[in-house]
Amino acid sequence: MRKFLSLLVLFTLFCCQSEPRSKGPFQGVVLETPAGGKIETRVVYTIPDQTQGLSGVRPEDFSTSEGMLFFYLDDSEKAFWMPDTYFDLDLIFLDRDLRIVDIIRKLPHYIGRNNEDLIPRARSVYCRHTLEMKADSEISANLKIGDQLKWNGKMSLEDSENLIRKELTAHP
């Protein structure tokens, strides 16, 4: 019986891992668009959460009003690829103040990881952060280069960056 329970726990942990979700002060972050759209935002900033990204997330588990914000602490070339994704994505590249510097529309999804040559890749873009949204999102469709998104969370954007910097420095 004990062995069975141990296997059940391991099975549950392995099979029921959820996609990255915002934690602590990043729960409830909403990005507002100039047109008044509200993007419920999953903030990911650790390497494991950024590597996982939206891989494995089913369309019914990610609404068209949601976005995943890849939060970085430096400006650099950012490139993304889409292994094990179930819906096409818009990639919105942002500067440090959340101003849109570039957009890649309708990056195709790819279910699986087997054939790396077939997995769609986005061109690299010099930016600070990247926001991923469903390609069929009306909110995303209305975004354009030069738009500035507004950060609404428990902490300011600057305080959030400082907290992330502190956390990543303490636990590299």
Buried (B, 14 or more C-beta within 10 A) or exposed (E): EEEEEEEEEEEEEEEEEEBBEBEEBBEEBBBBBBEEBEBBBBBBBBEEBBEBBBBBBEEEEBEBBBBBBBBBBEEEEBEBBBBBBBBBBBBBBBBBEBBBBBBBEEBEBBEEEEEEEEBBEBEEBEBBBBBBBBBBBEBBBEBEEEBEBEBBBEBEBEEBBEBBEEEEEEEE
